[in-house]
Amino acid sequence: MNALTRCLDTYWSSSIGKKLVVAITGIVLVLFLAGHLAGNLVVFMGPDPFNEYAYFLHHMLHGVGIWIFRVVMLVMIAAHIIATVALTRQNKAARKNYEFETTIQASKSSQYMIWSGLTILAFVIYHMLHFTARIGNEYNTLDRYKTTLHGVEGEVHNAWQMVIDGFNWWPATIFYVIAMTLLCSHLIHGVGSIFQTLGLRSKKSAGFIKQLSIGYSLAIWLGFISIPVAIKIFGFGS
């Protein structure tokens, strides 16, 4: 084992190392959510803008860019979950019978974060299978969208119609809203934890950081659920 490997192993074995991994990957995921929401909201602009947005994403760097991005995000998600689970197990193993009740409550909160995180992971997998791999639907062959994107006449995948049809199915809409609600709950605790891990939370800033966490989480929740609600309840796109 060389010096670098020993250093990384020592870093990972410490609770501080795991917390930093959770915080850094958490920052990436929080920023991704904001960007992903902004892109998703383009659906309200209609089929032309949304399909052009989808076309751009799938043709970045001649189609390689989207796959690089997907791999990076999957690595971030995996590292975030693995570090969180490992940290919780480490804290649980170190807990003694004489610990205060507040510590036990903190451990329960961490365990709740794990289960909400795993539920969100299950949703991400379903979401990618449905909208990225397009498994279980016929959008690979049907509903091609005639357009003149980038000045070139042709047909592209009708991503806008896929979103409309997808959220017209009640189970998908319900699962989506539940997942986004759990995500909101996860973010309220997670965003604040990022500031704490990085040493940016103090007695003076604690109140502001809490409000920031709640405000960001609610904005993400309202933004994401607005799409299925508009489609399924108010008939948007029909």
Secondary structure, DSSP 8 states (H G I E B T S, - for coil): --HHHHHHHHHHHSHHHHHHHHHHHHHHHHHHHHHHHHHHGGGGG-HHHHHHHHHHHHTGGGGHHHHHHHHHHHHHHHHHHHHHHHHHHHHHHH--TT--HHHHHHHHHHHHHHHHHHHHHHHHHHHIIIIIS-TTS-TTTS-EEEE-GGG--EEEE-HHHHHHHHTTSHHHHHHHHHHHHHHHHHHHHHHHHHHHHTT---TTTHHHHHHHHHHHHHHHHHHHHHHHHHHHTS-TT-
